[in-house]
């Protein structure tokens, strides 16, 4: 994770010991104490939680399900489409045309 994040990035996790090796500033919720989210600065927004990444993987799994399995060689392309869908909340015909055009340049 350290190589893929910017200096000064904050890492939001739960209390699992495997996260202790992360070299970024930690913000942790303690599920063992029934804590799921926390508002550290008192502005009413719960900044510290770990549900965002869990939701992202659920979205990714649901996106890939209709394909009934993809070859690992092409997985990065499916994940790129899923990422775009998450970011824009939709995949437009224009995006698909651009994706096909880019693929033709690569092959």
PyMOL commands that set and color helices and strands:
alter all, ss='L'
color gray80, all
select helices_A, chain A and resi 2-4+17-21+31-33+51-65+75-88+93-106
alter helices_A, ss='H'
color red, helices_A
select strands_A, chain A and resi 10-13+25-28+37-38+48-49
alter strands_A, ss='S'
color yellow, strands_A
deselect
rebuild
show_as cartoon
